[in-house]
Amino acid sequence: MDIDIEQCRENDKIKEIISSSGLPIKYIKLLLRLSDGIYINGVNYNVKITDDGVSILLISSKPDNRTGVFRTGALTNIFYRIREIEKENEEIETETRVSDGLIEVRIQFG
């Protein structure tokens, strides 16, 4: 996934990608709430829509903006939100991978 630094600083651009993704409204609403949660927790991130879901790349915590450096509280809050989404929607599966200091959260819609 290419990292567009300007995009990851602009929550509205990411929300536009999610809104125009063609996903069912239910999933768009869930992803927009998650997007707001990531933004509120001060994490730079990027989103890629795939055929079967979405890939969210967590890049760094603000204000440091050092790739791969995150505030523990921010990650805890984000993962809690993801867990709640998965718990409330049985058809959703998530997977998290760490590579080169970046955290990729894959959300698949069943």
Biopython code that builds the backbone (N, CA, C, O; Angstrom):
import numpy as np
from Bio.PDB.StructureBuilder import StructureBuilder

atoms = [
    (1, "MET", "N", (0.850, -1.169, 0.000)),
    (1, "MET", "CA", (0.000, 0.000, 0.000)),
    (1, "MET", "C", (0.895, 1.230, 0.000)),
    (1, "MET", "O", (1.785, 1.356, 0.841)),
    (2, "ASP", "N", (0.663, 2.129, -0.933)),
    (2, "ASP", "CA", (1.416, 3.377, -0.966)),
    (2, "ASP", "C", (0.938, 4.278, 0.156)),
    (2, "ASP", "O", (-0.258, 4.356, 0.435)),
    (3, "ILE", "N", (1.866, 4.952, 0.792)),
    (3, "ILE", "CA", (1.520, 5.849, 1.887)),
    (3, "ILE", "C", (1.486, 7.268, 1.353)),
    (3, "ILE", "O", (2.517, 7.824, 0.973)),
    (4, "ASP", "N", (0.298, 7.849, 1.325)),
    (4, "ASP", "CA", (0.127, 9.237, 0.928)),
    (4, "ASP", "C", (0.080, 10.048, 2.218)),
    (4, "ASP", "O", (-0.946, 10.086, 2.899)),
    (5, "ILE", "N", (1.191, 10.694, 2.549)),
    (5, "ILE", "CA", (1.305, 11.402, 3.824)),
    (5, "ILE", "C", (0.251, 12.494, 3.947)),
    (5, "ILE", "O", (-0.334, 12.665, 5.016)),
    (6, "GLU", "N", (0.001, 13.234, 2.874)),
    (6, "GLU", "CA", (-1.031, 14.270, 2.941)),
    (6, "GLU", "C", (-2.385, 13.656, 3.247)),
    (6, "GLU", "O", (-3.150, 14.193, 4.047)),
    (7, "GLN", "N", (-2.679, 12.533, 2.614)),
    (7, "GLN", "CA", (-3.966, 11.885, 2.831)),
    (7, "GLN", "C", (-4.109, 11.425, 4.270)),
    (7, "GLN", "O", (-5.177, 11.584, 4.862)),
    (8, "CYS", "N", (-3.064, 10.863, 4.841)),
    (8, "CYS", "CA", (-3.199, 10.332, 6.198)),
    (8, "CYS", "C", (-3.334, 11.444, 7.230)),
    (8, "CYS", "O", (-3.741, 11.188, 8.363)),
    (9, "ARG", "N", (-3.000, 12.667, 6.857)),
    (9, "ARG", "CA", (-3.195, 13.795, 7.773)),
    (9, "ARG", "C", (-4.570, 14.422, 7.604)),
    (9, "ARG", "O", (-5.000, 15.216, 8.441)),
    (10, "GLU", "N", (-5.252, 14.075, 6.539)),
    (10, "GLU", "CA", (-6.553, 14.657, 6.233)),
    (10, "GLU", "C", (-7.643, 13.613, 6.431)),
    (10, "GLU", "O", (-7.890, 12.792, 5.547)),
    (11, "ASN", "N", (-8.288, 13.643, 7.575)),
    (11, "ASN", "CA", (-9.334, 12.675, 7.871)),
    (11, "ASN", "C", (-10.468, 12.755, 6.857)),
    (11, "ASN", "O", (-11.068, 11.734, 6.520)),
    (12, "ASP", "N", (-10.770, 13.960, 6.365)),
    (12, "ASP", "CA", (-11.859, 14.113, 5.402)),
    (12, "ASP", "C", (-11.573, 13.371, 4.100)),
    (12, "ASP", "O", (-12.493, 12.825, 3.491)),
    (13, "LYS", "N", (-10.320, 13.342, 3.666)),
    (13, "LYS", "CA", (-9.970, 12.614, 2.439)),
    (13, "LYS", "C", (-10.193, 11.116, 2.627)),
    (13, "LYS", "O", (-10.695, 10.440, 1.729)),
    (14, "ILE", "N", (-9.821, 10.607, 3.783)),
    (14, "ILE", "CA", (-10.010, 9.181, 4.059)),
    (14, "ILE", "C", (-11.496, 8.854, 4.153)),
    (14, "ILE", "O", (-11.940, 7.822, 3.650)),
    (15, "LYS", "N", (-12.265, 9.730, 4.796)),
    (15, "LYS", "CA", (-13.702, 9.507, 4.900)),
    (15, "LYS", "C", (-14.358, 9.515, 3.518)),
    (15, "LYS", "O", (-15.324, 8.787, 3.290)),
    (16, "GLU", "N", (-13.847, 10.321, 2.607)),
    (16, "GLU", "CA", (-14.365, 10.356, 1.239)),
    (16, "GLU", "C", (-14.091, 9.028, 0.530)),
    (16, "GLU", "O", (-14.953, 8.515, -0.183)),
    (17, "ILE", "N", (-12.888, 8.473, 0.725)),
    (17, "ILE", "CA", (-12.552, 7.168, 0.136)),
    (17, "ILE", "C", (-13.518, 6.101, 0.650)),
    (17, "ILE", "O", (-14.018, 5.285, -0.124)),
    (18, "ILE", "N", (-13.775, 6.112, 1.953)),
    (18, "ILE", "CA", (-14.683, 5.132, 2.550)),
    (18, "ILE", "C", (-16.103, 5.329, 2.019)),
    (18, "ILE", "O", (-16.767, 4.364, 1.641)),
    (19, "SER", "N", (-16.565, 6.577, 1.991)),
    (19, "SER", "CA", (-17.938, 6.872, 1.572)),
    (19, "SER", "C", (-18.204, 6.502, 0.122)),
    (19, "SER", "O", (-19.314, 6.094, -0.222)),
    (20, "SER", "N", (-17.205, 6.638, -0.724)),
    (20, "SER", "CA", (-17.394, 6.355, -2.154)),
    (20, "SER", "C", (-16.908, 4.951, -2.537)),
    (20, "SER", "O", (-16.712, 4.663, -3.718)),
    (21, "SER", "N", (-16.717, 4.088, -1.548)),
    (21, "SER", "CA", (-16.135, 2.763, -1.786)),
    (21, "SER", "C", (-17.074, 1.780, -2.468)),
    (21, "SER", "O", (-16.622, 0.805, -3.069)),
    (22, "GLY", "N", (-18.366, 2.024, -2.381)),
    (22, "GLY", "CA", (-19.319, 1.070, -2.936)),
    (22, "GLY", "C", (-19.670, -0.054, -1.975)),
    (22, "GLY", "O", (-20.438, -0.950, -2.324)),
    (23, "LEU", "N", (-19.118, -0.016, -0.776)),
    (23, "LEU", "CA", (-19.458, -1.009, 0.247)),
    (23, "LEU", "C", (-20.893, -0.775, 0.707)),
    (23, "LEU", "O", (-21.417, 0.327, 0.545)),
    (24, "PRO", "N", (-21.542, -1.798, 1.282)),
    (24, "PRO", "CA", (-22.878, -1.596, 1.846)),
    (24, "PRO", "C", (-22.857, -0.495, 2.916)),
    (24, "PRO", "O", (-21.865, -0.312, 3.622)),
    (25, "ILE", "N", (-23.968, 0.225, 3.014)),
    (25, "ILE", "CA", (-24.083, 1.357, 3.944)),
    (25, "ILE", "C", (-23.692, 0.959, 5.365)),
    (25, "ILE", "O", (-23.028, 1.728, 6.061)),
    (26, "LYS", "N", (-24.094, -0.230, 5.801)),
    (26, "LYS", "CA", (-23.774, -0.696, 7.157)),
    (26, "LYS", "C", (-22.267, -0.643, 7.407)),
    (26, "LYS", "O", (-21.824, -0.159, 8.449)),
    (27, "TYR", "N", (-21.483, -1.142, 6.451)),
    (27, "TYR", "CA", (-20.033, -1.181, 6.619)),
    (27, "TYR", "C", (-19.416, 0.203, 6.484)),
    (27, "TYR", "O", (-18.436, 0.521, 7.159)),
    (28, "ILE", "N", (-19.983, 1.019, 5.619)),
    (28, "ILE", "CA", (-19.485, 2.395, 5.488)),
    (28, "ILE", "C", (-19.638, 3.119, 6.817)),
    (28, "ILE", "O", (-18.714, 3.802, 7.259)),
    (29, "LYS", "N", (-20.797, 2.977, 7.459)),
    (29, "LYS", "CA", (-21.027, 3.635, 8.755)),
    (29, "LYS", "C", (-20.040, 3.138, 9.811)),
    (29, "LYS", "O", (-19.491, 3.932, 10.574)),
    (30, "LEU", "N", (-19.816, 1.816, 9.852)),
    (30, "LEU", "CA", (-18.860, 1.259, 10.815)),
    (30, "LEU", "C", (-17.458, 1.809, 10.571)),
    (30, "LEU", "O", (-16.762, 2.194, 11.511)),
    (31, "LEU", "N", (-17.049, 1.842, 9.309)),
    (31, "LEU", "CA", (-15.706, 2.323, 8.977)),
    (31, "LEU", "C", (-15.555, 3.811, 9.245)),
    (31, "LEU", "O", (-14.481, 4.255, 9.652)),
    (32, "LEU", "N", (-16.608, 4.591, 9.025)),
    (32, "LEU", "CA", (-16.534, 6.026, 9.316)),
    (32, "LEU", "C", (-16.389, 6.266, 10.815)),
    (32, "LEU", "O", (-15.643, 7.151, 11.234)),
    (33, "ARG", "N", (-17.099, 5.482, 11.621)),
    (33, "ARG", "CA", (-16.945, 5.602, 13.079)),
    (33, "ARG", "C", (-15.541, 5.218, 13.512)),
    (33, "ARG", "O", (-14.940, 5.884, 14.356)),
    (34, "LEU", "N", (-15.015, 4.137, 12.930)),
    (34, "LEU", "CA", (-13.654, 3.707, 13.249)),
    (34, "LEU", "C", (-12.650, 4.765, 12.807)),
    (34, "LEU", "O", (-11.693, 5.057, 13.525)),
    (35, "SER", "N", (-12.867, 5.332, 11.639)),
    (35, "SER", "CA", (-11.999, 6.385, 11.116)),
    (35, "SER", "C", (-11.955, 7.578, 12.071)),
    (35, "SER", "O", (-10.885, 8.117, 12.354)),
    (36, "ASP", "N", (-13.119, 7.980, 12.560)),
    (36, "ASP", "CA", (-13.167, 9.080, 13.531)),
    (36, "ASP", "C", (-12.416, 8.716, 14.803)),
    (36, "ASP", "O", (-11.710, 9.550, 15.370)),
    (37, "GLY", "N", (-12.566, 7.472, 15.253)),
    (37, "GLY", "CA", (-11.865, 7.019, 16.457)),
    (37, "GLY", "C", (-10.358, 7.050, 16.297)),
    (37, "GLY", "O", (-9.639, 7.434, 17.219)),
    (38, "ILE", "N", (-9.880, 6.649, 15.135)),
    (38, "ILE", "CA", (-8.439, 6.678, 14.874)),
    (38, "ILE", "C", (-7.951, 8.121, 14.860)),
    (38, "ILE", "O", (-6.916, 8.441, 15.445)),
    (39, "TYR", "N", (-8.695, 8.980, 14.195)),
    (39, "TYR", "CA", (-8.327, 10.395, 14.094)),
    (39, "TYR", "C", (-8.328, 11.064, 15.475)),
    (39, "TYR", "O", (-7.401, 11.800, 15.812)),
    (40, "ILE", "N", (-9.363, 10.807, 16.259)),
    (40, "ILE", "CA", (-9.477, 11.402, 17.597)),
    (40, "ILE", "C", (-8.321, 10.964, 18.491)),
    (40, "ILE", "O", (-7.873, 11.728, 19.345)),
    (41, "ASN", "N", (-7.839, 9.739, 18.297)),
    (41, "ASN", "CA", (-6.729, 9.225, 19.098)),
    (41, "ASN", "C", (-5.371, 9.679, 18.586)),
    (41, "ASN", "O", (-4.339, 9.242, 19.093)),
    (42, "GLY", "N", (-5.363, 10.546, 17.594)),
    (42, "GLY", "CA", (-4.121, 11.165, 17.139)),
    (42, "GLY", "C", (-3.176, 10.227, 16.423)),
    (42, "GLY", "O", (-1.963, 10.296, 16.620)),
    (43, "VAL", "N", (-3.722, 9.346, 15.588)),
    (43, "VAL", "CA", (-2.879, 8.411, 14.848)),
    (43, "VAL", "C", (-2.960, 8.727, 13.356)),
    (43, "VAL", "O", (-4.049, 8.876, 12.802)),
    (44, "ASN", "N", (-1.803, 8.828, 12.717)),
    (44, "ASN", "CA", (-1.752, 8.973, 11.266)),
    (44, "ASN", "C", (-2.057, 7.613, 10.662)),
    (44, "ASN", "O", (-1.525, 6.596, 11.106)),
    (45, "TYR", "N", (-2.909, 7.598, 9.655)),
    (45, "TYR", "CA", (-3.314, 6.322, 9.070)),
    (45, "TYR", "C", (-3.725, 6.501, 7.623)),
    (45, "TYR", "O", (-3.920, 7.619, 7.146)),
    (46, "ASN", "N", (-3.854, 5.384, 6.939)),
    (46, "ASN", "CA", (-4.298, 5.374, 5.561)),
    (46, "ASN", "C", (-5.240, 4.196, 5.382)),
    (46, "ASN", "O", (-5.195, 3.239, 6.155)),
    (47, "VAL", "N", (-6.085, 4.259, 4.378)),
    (47, "VAL", "CA", (-7.092, 3.234, 4.147)),
    (47, "VAL", "C", (-7.025, 2.764, 2.701)),
    (47, "VAL", "O", (-6.828, 3.556, 1.779)),
    (48, "LYS", "N", (-7.193, 1.465, 2.525)),
    (48, "LYS", "CA", (-7.285, 0.896, 1.180)),
    (48, "LYS", "C", (-8.487, -0.041, 1.160)),
    (48, "LYS", "O", (-8.582, -0.962, 1.972)),
    (49, "ILE", "N", (-9.400, 0.200, 0.230)),
    (49, "ILE", "CA", (-10.571, -0.649, 0.081)),
    (49, "ILE", "C", (-10.199, -1.808, -0.841)),
    (49, "ILE", "O", (-9.622, -1.601, -1.908)),
    (50, "THR", "N", (-10.532, -3.027, -0.422)),
    (50, "THR", "CA", (-10.265, -4.215, -1.234)),
    (50, "THR", "C", (-11.595, -4.857, -1.628)),
    (50, "THR", "O", (-12.659, -4.392, -1.218)),
    (51, "ASP", "N", (-11.534, -5.913, -2.412)),
    (51, "ASP", "CA", (-12.754, -6.590, -2.864)),
    (51, "ASP", "C", (-13.574, -7.157, -1.709)),
    (51, "ASP", "O", (-14.804, -7.135, -1.751)),
    (52, "ASP", "N", (-12.901, -7.662, -0.685)),
    (52, "ASP", "CA", (-13.618, -8.320, 0.408)),
    (52, "ASP", "C", (-13.566, -7.567, 1.730)),
    (52, "ASP", "O", (-13.954, -8.113, 2.762)),
    (53, "GLY", "N", (-13.094, -6.327, 1.719)),
    (53, "GLY", "CA", (-13.035, -5.573, 2.965)),
    (53, "GLY", "C", (-12.200, -4.326, 2.853)),
    (53, "GLY", "O", (-12.240, -3.607, 1.854)),
    (54, "VAL", "N", (-11.444, -4.085, 3.898)),
    (54, "VAL", "CA", (-10.655, -2.860, 3.966)),
    (54, "VAL", "C", (-9.348, -3.147, 4.697)),
    (54, "VAL", "O", (-9.281, -4.011, 5.571)),
    (55, "SER", "N", (-8.326, -2.410, 4.323)),
    (55, "SER", "CA", (-7.032, -2.498, 4.984)),
    (55, "SER", "C", (-6.723, -1.116, 5.553)),
    (55, "SER", "O", (-6.692, -0.127, 4.822)),
    (56, "ILE", "N", (-6.495, -1.059, 6.858)),
    (56, "ILE", "CA", (-6.174, 0.202, 7.528)),
    (56, "ILE", "C", (-4.727, 0.125, 7.979)),
    (56, "ILE", "O", (-4.344, -0.785, 8.714)),
    (57, "LEU", "N", (-3.939, 1.069, 7.539)),
    (57, "LEU", "CA", (-2.517, 1.105, 7.865)),
    (57, "LEU", "C", (-2.272, 2.201, 8.896)),
    (57, "LEU", "O", (-2.395, 3.387, 8.590)),
    (58, "LEU", "N", (-1.925, 1.799, 10.121)),
    (58, "LEU", "CA", (-1.599, 2.753, 11.181)),
    (58, "LEU", "C", (-0.118, 3.085, 11.043)),
    (58, "LEU", "O", (0.728, 2.190, 11.053)),
    (59, "ILE", "N", (0.193, 4.375, 10.914)),
    (59, "ILE", "CA", (1.544, 4.792, 10.561)),
    (59, "ILE", "C", (2.326, 5.326, 11.756)),
    (59, "ILE", "O", (3.465, 4.919, 11.983)),
    (60, "SER", "N", (1.724, 6.232, 12.521)),
    (60, "SER", "CA", (2.422, 6.824, 13.668)),
    (60, "SER", "C", (1.435, 7.615, 14.511)),
    (60, "SER", "O", (0.325, 7.918, 14.075)),
    (61, "SER", "N", (1.861, 7.945, 15.732)),
    (61, "SER", "CA", (1.058, 8.808, 16.594)),
    (61, "SER", "C", (1.494, 10.251, 16.420)),
    (61, "SER", "O", (2.668, 10.549, 16.203)),
    (62, "LYS", "N", (0.519, 11.134, 16.521)),
    (62, "LYS", "CA", (0.816, 12.561, 16.504)),
    (62, "LYS", "C", (1.183, 12.960, 17.926)),
    (62, "LYS", "O", (0.742, 12.257, 18.835)),
    (63, "PRO", "N", (1.910, 13.968, 18.203)),
    (63, "PRO", "CA", (2.486, 14.941, 17.275)),
    (63, "PRO", "C", (3.866, 14.533, 16.770)),
    (63, "PRO", "O", (4.450, 15.238, 15.947)),
    (64, "ASP", "N", (4.398, 13.407, 17.247)),
    (64, "ASP", "CA", (5.765, 13.021, 16.879)),
    (64, "ASP", "C", (5.914, 12.721, 15.396)),
    (64, "ASP", "O", (6.916, 13.086, 14.782)),
    (65, "ASN", "N", (4.904, 12.046, 14.812)),
    (65, "ASN", "CA", (4.924, 11.698, 13.389)),
    (65, "ASN", "C", (6.169, 10.915, 12.985)),
    (65, "ASN", "O", (6.671, 11.069, 11.872)),
    (66, "ARG", "N", (6.663, 10.077, 13.888)),
    (66, "ARG", "CA", (7.801, 9.201, 13.558)),
    (66, "ARG", "C", (7.232, 7.836, 13.205)),
    (66, "ARG", "O", (6.597, 7.188, 14.038)),
    (67, "THR", "N", (7.454, 7.406, 11.990)),
    (67, "THR", "CA", (6.897, 6.148, 11.498)),
    (67, "THR", "C", (7.193, 5.008, 12.463)),
    (67, "THR", "O", (8.337, 4.783, 12.857)),
    (68, "GLY", "N", (6.134, 4.294, 12.831)),
    (68, "GLY", "CA", (6.277, 3.136, 13.697)),
    (68, "GLY", "C", (6.270, 3.447, 15.179)),
    (68, "GLY", "O", (6.398, 2.536, 15.997)),
    (69, "VAL", "N", (6.123, 4.717, 15.548)),
    (69, "VAL", "CA", (6.092, 5.101, 16.964)),
    (69, "VAL", "C", (4.656, 5.493, 17.315)),
    (69, "VAL", "O", (4.086, 6.413, 16.729)),
    (70, "PHE", "N", (4.084, 4.771, 18.290)),
    (70, "PHE", "CA", (2.693, 4.975, 18.667)),
    (70, "PHE", "C", (2.572, 5.204, 20.166)),
    (70, "PHE", "O", (3.405, 4.733, 20.941)),
    (71, "ARG", "N", (1.551, 5.918, 20.568)),
    (71, "ARG", "CA", (1.209, 6.072, 21.978)),
    (71, "ARG", "C", (0.341, 4.869, 22.372)),
    (71, "ARG", "O", (-0.617, 4.531, 21.677)),
    (72, "THR", "N", (0.684, 4.240, 23.478)),
    (72, "THR", "CA", (0.005, 3.018, 23.907)),
    (72, "THR", "C", (-1.491, 3.234, 24.097)),
    (72, "THR", "O", (-2.297, 2.411, 23.664)),
    (73, "GLY", "N", (-1.863, 4.321, 24.733)),
    (73, "GLY", "CA", (-3.284, 4.604, 24.970)),
    (73, "GLY", "C", (-4.071, 4.720, 23.680)),
    (73, "GLY", "O", (-5.208, 4.255, 23.598)),
    (74, "ALA", "N", (-3.473, 5.338, 22.671)),
    (74, "ALA", "CA", (-4.144, 5.497, 21.380)),
    (74, "ALA", "C", (-4.401, 4.136, 20.736)),
    (74, "ALA", "O", (-5.500, 3.870, 20.249)),
    (75, "LEU", "N", (-3.381, 3.279, 20.736)),
    (75, "LEU", "CA", (-3.555, 1.946, 20.143)),
    (75, "LEU", "C", (-4.585, 1.127, 20.914)),
    (75, "LEU", "O", (-5.386, 0.408, 20.317)),
    (76, "THR", "N", (-4.563, 1.237, 22.240)),
    (76, "THR", "CA", (-5.531, 0.513, 23.065)),
    (76, "THR", "C", (-6.951, 0.908, 22.685)),
    (76, "THR", "O", (-7.812, 0.046, 22.512)),
    (77, "ASN", "N", (-7.197, 2.206, 22.556)),
    (77, "ASN", "CA", (-8.532, 2.690, 22.199)),
    (77, "ASN", "C", (-8.955, 2.221, 20.812)),
    (77, "ASN", "O", (-10.106, 1.832, 20.611)),
    (78, "ILE", "N", (-8.037, 2.254, 19.863)),
    (78, "ILE", "CA", (-8.348, 1.835, 18.494)),
    (78, "ILE", "C", (-8.667, 0.345, 18.451)),
    (78, "ILE", "O", (-9.658, -0.061, 17.845)),
    (79, "PHE", "N", (-7.833, -0.468, 19.092)),
    (79, "PHE", "CA", (-8.077, -1.913, 19.080)),
    (79, "PHE", "C", (-9.351, -2.276, 19.841)),
    (79, "PHE", "O", (-10.015, -3.254, 19.496)),
    (80, "TYR", "N", (-9.696, -1.510, 20.861)),
    (80, "TYR", "CA", (-10.957, -1.736, 21.568)),
    (80, "TYR", "C", (-12.134, -1.502, 20.620)),
    (80, "TYR", "O", (-13.083, -2.286, 20.593)),
    (81, "ARG", "N", (-12.067, -0.421, 19.844)),
    (81, "ARG", "CA", (-13.136, -0.130, 18.880)),
    (81, "ARG", "C", (-13.256, -1.244, 17.847)),
    (81, "ARG", "O", (-14.360, -1.661, 17.498)),
    (82, "ILE", "N", (-12.119, -1.720, 17.362)),
    (82, "ILE", "CA", (-12.124, -2.800, 16.370)),
    (82, "ILE", "C", (-12.729, -4.059, 16.974)),
    (82, "ILE", "O", (-13.519, -4.745, 16.326)),
    (83, "ARG", "N", (-12.361, -4.361, 18.206)),
    (83, "ARG", "CA", (-12.900, -5.538, 18.887)),
    (83, "ARG", "C", (-14.419, -5.439, 19.034)),
    (83, "ARG", "O", (-15.131, -6.421, 18.826)),
    (84, "GLU", "N", (-14.907, -4.263, 19.389)),
    (84, "GLU", "CA", (-16.346, -4.057, 19.546)),
    (84, "GLU", "C", (-17.083, -4.225, 18.221)),
    (84, "GLU", "O", (-18.165, -4.811, 18.182)),
    (85, "ILE", "N", (-16.508, -3.717, 17.146)),
    (85, "ILE", "CA", (-17.119, -3.878, 15.823)),
    (85, "ILE", "C", (-17.223, -5.358, 15.476)),
    (85, "ILE", "O", (-18.258, -5.825, 15.001)),
    (86, "GLU", "N", (-16.141, -6.086, 15.717)),
    (86, "GLU", "CA", (-16.120, -7.518, 15.405)),
    (86, "GLU", "C", (-17.116, -8.281, 16.285)),
    (86, "GLU", "O", (-17.777, -9.210, 15.821)),
    (87, "LYS", "N", (-17.216, -7.887, 17.538)),
    (87, "LYS", "CA", (-18.120, -8.547, 18.478)),
    (87, "LYS", "C", (-19.592, -8.331, 18.098)),
    (87, "LYS", "O", (-20.412, -9.240, 18.223)),
    (88, "GLU", "N", (-19.910, -7.127, 17.639)),
    (88, "GLU", "CA", (-21.289, -6.770, 17.316)),
    (88, "GLU", "C", (-21.713, -7.235, 15.923)),
    (88, "GLU", "O", (-22.901, -7.209, 15.601)),
    (89, "ASN", "N", (-20.768, -7.654, 15.101)),
    (89, "ASN", "CA", (-21.057, -8.043, 13.719)),
    (89, "ASN", "C", (-20.350, -9.358, 13.422)),
    (89, "ASN", "O", (-19.173, -9.374, 13.061)),
    (90, "GLU", "N", (-21.076, -10.458, 13.575)),
    (90, "GLU", "CA", (-20.476, -11.791, 13.451)),
    (90, "GLU", "C", (-19.836, -12.052, 12.094)),
    (90, "GLU", "O", (-18.917, -12.866, 11.992)),
    (91, "GLU", "N", (-20.305, -11.378, 11.056)),
    (91, "GLU", "CA", (-19.783, -11.617, 9.714)),
    (91, "GLU", "C", (-18.449, -10.915, 9.451)),
    (91, "GLU", "O", (-17.831, -11.126, 8.407)),
    (92, "ILE", "N", (-18.012, -10.096, 10.382)),
    (92, "ILE", "CA", (-16.760, -9.350, 10.220)),
    (92, "ILE", "C", (-15.623, -10.092, 10.916)),
    (92, "ILE", "O", (-15.741, -10.505, 12.069)),
    (93, "GLU", "N", (-14.525, -10.249, 10.190)),
    (93, "GLU", "CA", (-13.315, -10.851, 10.751)),
    (93, "GLU", "C", (-12.173, -9.851, 10.616)),
    (93, "GLU", "O", (-12.071, -9.138, 9.618)),
    (94, "THR", "N", (-11.326, -9.811, 11.622)),
    (94, "THR", "CA", (-10.187, -8.892, 11.570)),
    (94, "THR", "C", (-8.881, -9.650, 11.745)),
    (94, "THR", "O", (-8.832, -10.737, 12.321)),
    (95, "GLU", "N", (-7.840, -9.042, 11.232)),
    (95, "GLU", "CA", (-6.495, -9.600, 11.357)),
    (95, "GLU", "C", (-5.533, -8.420, 11.432)),
    (95, "GLU", "O", (-5.697, -7.434, 10.713)),
    (96, "THR", "N", (-4.546, -8.519, 12.289)),
    (96, "THR", "CA", (-3.562, -7.448, 12.437)),
    (96, "THR", "C", (-2.177, -7.981, 12.129)),
    (96, "THR", "O", (-1.785, -9.050, 12.596)),
    (97, "ARG", "N", (-1.444, -7.214, 11.334)),
    (97, "ARG", "CA", (-0.063, -7.576, 10.987)),
    (97, "ARG", "C", (0.833, -6.367, 11.214)),
    (97, "ARG", "O", (0.431, -5.223, 10.999)),
    (98, "VAL", "N", (2.044, -6.642, 11.649)),
    (98, "VAL", "CA", (3.035, -5.585, 11.840)),
    (98, "VAL", "C", (4.180, -5.839, 10.869)),
    (98, "VAL", "O", (4.719, -6.943, 10.803)),
    (99, "SER", "N", (4.543, -4.808, 10.118)),
    (99, "SER", "CA", (5.620, -4.930, 9.148)),
    (99, "SER", "C", (6.339, -3.593, 9.036)),
    (99, "SER", "O", (5.711, -2.562, 8.794)),
    (100, "ASP", "N", (7.637, -3.614, 9.210)),
    (100, "ASP", "CA", (8.457, -2.398, 9.113)),
    (100, "ASP", "C", (7.945, -1.275, 10.015)),
    (100, "ASP", "O", (8.008, -0.102, 9.647)),
    (101, "GLY", "N", (7.442, -1.632, 11.186)),
    (101, "GLY", "CA", (6.977, -0.640, 12.144)),
    (101, "GLY", "C", (5.579, -0.113, 11.885)),
    (101, "GLY", "O", (5.080, 0.710, 12.651)),
    (102, "LEU", "N", (4.943, -0.567, 10.826)),
    (102, "LEU", "CA", (3.580, -0.149, 10.515)),
    (102, "LEU", "C", (2.617, -1.249, 10.942)),
    (102, "LEU", "O", (2.937, -2.434, 10.860)),
    (103, "ILE", "N", (1.442, -0.848, 11.395)),
    (103, "ILE", "CA", (0.433, -1.804, 11.834)),
    (103, "ILE", "C", (-0.681, -1.822, 10.795)),
    (103, "ILE", "O", (-1.329, -0.805, 10.544)),
    (104, "GLU", "N", (-0.894, -2.986, 10.198)),
    (104, "GLU", "CA", (-1.965, -3.124, 9.214)),
    (104, "GLU", "C", (-3.101, -3.924, 9.831)),
    (104, "GLU", "O", (-2.909, -5.048, 10.294)),
    (105, "VAL", "N", (-4.285, -3.328, 9.830)),
    (105, "VAL", "CA", (-5.484, -3.995, 10.318)),
    (105, "VAL", "C", (-6.333, -4.324, 9.097)),
    (105, "VAL", "O", (-6.756, -3.433, 8.360)),
    (106, "ARG", "N", (-6.574, -5.604, 8.895)),
    (106, "ARG", "CA", (-7.416, -6.041, 7.781)),
    (106, "ARG", "C", (-8.788, -6.399, 8.334)),
    (106, "ARG", "O", (-8.916, -7.192, 9.267)),
    (107, "ILE", "N", (-9.794, -5.806, 7.745)),
    (107, "ILE", "CA", (-11.168, -6.079, 8.140)),
    (107, "ILE", "C", (-11.866, -6.700, 6.939)),
    (107, "ILE", "O", (-11.972, -6.084, 5.878)),
    (108, "GLN", "N", (-12.339, -7.928, 7.122)),
    (108, "GLN", "CA", (-13.017, -8.635, 6.034)),
    (108, "GLN", "C", (-14.491, -8.773, 6.359)),
    (108, "GLN", "O", (-14.871, -9.115, 7.479)),
    (109, "PHE", "N", (-15.312, -8.500, 5.358)),
    (109, "PHE", "CA", (-16.756, -8.591, 5.507)),
    (109, "PHE", "C", (-17.230, -9.906, 4.919)),
    (109, "PHE", "O", (-16.991, -10.192, 3.746)),
    (110, "GLY", "N", (-17.910, -10.714, 5.745)),
    (110, "GLY", "CA", (-18.335, -12.046, 5.327)),
    (110, "GLY", "C", (-19.542, -12.070, 4.543)),
    (110, "GLY", "O", (-19.992, -13.142, 4.137)),
]
sb = StructureBuilder()
sb.init_structure("model")
sb.init_model(0)
sb.init_chain("A")
sb.init_seg("    ")
for serial, (resi, resn, name, xyz) in enumerate(atoms, 1):
    if name == "N":
        sb.init_residue(resn, " ", resi, " ")
    sb.init_atom(name, np.array(xyz, "f"), 0.0, 1.0, " ", f" {name:<3s}", serial, name[0])
structure = sb.get_structure()
